[in-house]
């Protein structure tokens, strides 16, 4: 192996393209791996050989594919880390009116269960405590606001944080 694989970061749904270069042409017995799984060529895993270069294109990536991609030929191996970040999803929070003293519940759904979020009011990060209680139920993220007061009025947003596994 003359030129090894390079680490790659993509967003879920994008393609990840890996290339390694061998010392000779016409080497056909190379094997691509994702973690401990041998990859088979199909519409999601496209493998090509162009002279000395061996290419792997993983199409429509998912966060579950985050891991180590390897190419093995004979006794030689090259590996690189694939990071698939969650695709940002925008969901508009619904406007609401709450009576003073009641609790308010805001929620949004993320594209996967691993996406961490932070909540903000008027661009100020809200910290968990007696007033604000952030919860996570699978893909649904919830913010409970206890004992609402007039000062709690404002624009609330949820920010999806990128996550590398």
C-alpha positions as CSV (number, residue, x, y, z in Angstrom):
1,X,0.0,0.0,0.0
2,X,1.6,3.2,-1.3
3,X,-1.0,5.7,-0.1
4,X,-3.3,4.8,2.8
5,X,-6.9,5.8,3.7
6,X,-7.6,9.2,5.3
7,X,-10.1,10.0,8.1
8,X,-13.3,11.4,6.8
9,X,-16.3,13.3,8.3
10,X,-19.6,13.5,6.5
11,X,-23.2,14.4,7.4
12,X,-25.8,11.6,7.5
13,X,-27.2,11.1,4.0
14,X,-24.1,12.2,2.2
15,X,-21.6,9.9,0.5
16,X,-18.2,9.0,2.0
17,X,-15.4,8.4,-0.5
18,X,-12.3,6.5,0.5
19,X,-9.2,5.9,-1.8
20,X,-6.1,4.0,-1.3
21,X,-3.2,3.5,-3.8
22,X,-1.4,0.2,-4.2
23,X,2.1,-0.3,-5.7
24,X,0.8,-2.4,-8.6
25,X,-2.1,-2.4,-11.0
26,X,-4.5,-5.3,-11.5
27,X,-4.7,-6.3,-7.8
28,X,-8.2,-7.7,-7.5
29,X,-8.1,-9.4,-4.1
30,X,-8.5,-6.4,-1.8
31,X,-11.2,-6.4,0.8
32,X,-13.1,-3.4,2.3
33,X,-14.2,-3.5,6.0
34,X,-16.4,-1.3,8.1
35,X,-15.5,-2.2,11.7
36,X,-15.6,-6.0,11.8
37,X,-18.0,-6.4,8.8
38,X,-16.7,-7.3,5.3
39,X,-18.4,-4.9,2.9
40,X,-20.2,-6.4,-0.1
41,X,-20.6,-4.4,-3.3
42,X,-24.1,-3.1,-3.8
43,X,-25.9,0.2,-4.4
44,X,-24.9,1.4,-0.9
45,X,-21.3,0.2,-1.1
46,X,-19.7,1.1,-4.4
47,X,-16.3,-0.4,-5.0
48,X,-14.1,0.4,-8.0
49,X,-10.5,-0.1,-9.2
50,X,-8.8,2.6,-11.3
51,X,-5.3,1.4,-12.1
52,X,-3.5,1.3,-8.8
53,X,-6.3,3.1,-6.9
54,X,-9.0,1.3,-5.0
55,X,-12.1,3.3,-4.3
56,X,-15.0,2.8,-1.8
57,X,-18.0,5.0,-1.9
58,X,-20.5,4.6,1.0
59,X,-23.7,6.2,-0.2
60,X,-26.6,7.5,2.0
61,X,-24.5,7.2,5.1
62,X,-26.1,6.9,8.6
63,X,-24.7,7.7,12.0
64,X,-24.6,4.0,12.7
65,X,-21.8,3.7,10.2
66,X,-19.4,5.8,12.3
67,X,-16.4,3.7,12.9
68,X,-13.2,2.4,11.2
69,X,-13.0,1.7,7.5
70,X,-10.2,-0.6,6.4
71,X,-8.8,-2.0,3.2
72,X,-6.9,-5.2,3.4
73,X,-4.8,-6.8,0.6
74,X,-2.5,-9.7,1.4
75,X,-0.7,-8.9,4.6
76,X,-1.1,-5.2,4.3
77,X,-3.9,-3.0,5.8
78,X,-4.8,0.6,5.9
79,X,-7.5,2.1,8.1
80,X,-9.2,5.4,8.6
81,X,-11.9,6.7,10.9
82,X,-15.3,7.5,9.4
83,X,-17.4,10.0,11.4
84,X,-21.0,10.4,10.3
85,X,-22.6,13.4,12.0
86,X,-26.3,13.8,12.5
87,X,-28.1,15.7,9.8
88,X,-29.4,19.0,11.2
89,X,-33.1,18.9,11.3
90,X,-35.2,22.1,11.8
91,X,-38.5,21.8,13.5
92,X,-40.3,25.0,14.4
93,X,-41.4,25.2,18.0
94,X,-45.1,26.1,18.3
95,X,-46.0,29.5,19.8
96,X,-47.9,29.1,23.1
97,X,-49.6,31.0,25.8
98,X,-49.2,29.8,29.4
99,X,-50.9,31.0,32.6
100,X,-48.6,32.3,35.2
101,X,-47.7,29.6,37.7
102,X,-48.4,26.7,35.2
103,X,-45.8,24.6,33.6
104,X,-44.8,24.8,29.9
105,X,-43.6,21.9,27.7
106,X,-41.6,22.5,24.6
107,X,-40.5,19.6,22.4
108,X,-38.7,18.7,19.2
109,X,-37.7,15.5,17.4
110,X,-34.1,14.9,16.2
111,X,-33.0,12.6,13.4
112,X,-31.5,10.0,15.8
113,X,-31.4,9.1,19.5
114,X,-27.8,10.2,19.9
115,X,-28.1,13.8,19.0
116,X,-27.3,16.1,22.0
117,X,-29.2,19.4,22.2
118,X,-29.1,22.5,24.3
119,X,-32.0,24.8,24.9
120,X,-31.9,28.7,24.8
121,X,-34.2,31.5,25.6
122,X,-33.5,34.8,23.8
123,X,-30.1,33.3,22.8
124,X,-29.1,32.6,26.4
125,X,-28.3,28.9,27.2
126,X,-30.8,27.5,29.8
127,X,-29.2,25.4,32.6
128,X,-31.0,22.4,34.1
129,X,-32.4,23.1,37.6
130,X,-35.6,23.8,39.5
131,X,-36.8,26.1,36.7
132,X,-35.8,24.3,33.5
133,X,-35.9,20.5,33.2
134,X,-34.5,19.1,29.8
135,X,-35.6,15.5,29.1
136,X,-34.9,13.1,26.3
137,X,-37.2,10.3,25.2
138,X,-35.5,8.5,22.2
139,X,-35.5,11.1,19.4
140,X,-37.8,13.5,21.2
141,X,-36.2,16.3,23.3
142,X,-38.4,18.0,25.8
143,X,-37.9,21.2,27.9
144,X,-40.2,21.5,30.9
145,X,-40.4,25.0,32.3
146,X,-41.8,24.9,35.8
147,X,-43.9,27.7,37.5
148,X,-44.0,30.0,34.5
149,X,-43.7,33.8,35.2
150,X,-43.9,36.8,32.9
151,X,-40.1,37.0,32.9
152,X,-40.1,33.6,31.1
153,X,-41.6,35.1,28.0
154,X,-39.3,35.1,25.0
155,X,-38.0,33.2,22.0
156,X,-37.0,29.6,22.8
157,X,-34.8,27.6,20.5
158,X,-33.3,24.2,20.6
159,X,-29.7,23.8,19.2
160,X,-28.6,20.5,17.8
161,X,-25.0,19.9,18.7
162,X,-22.8,17.9,16.3
163,X,-21.7,14.6,17.8
164,X,-18.6,12.6,16.8
165,X,-18.7,9.1,18.1
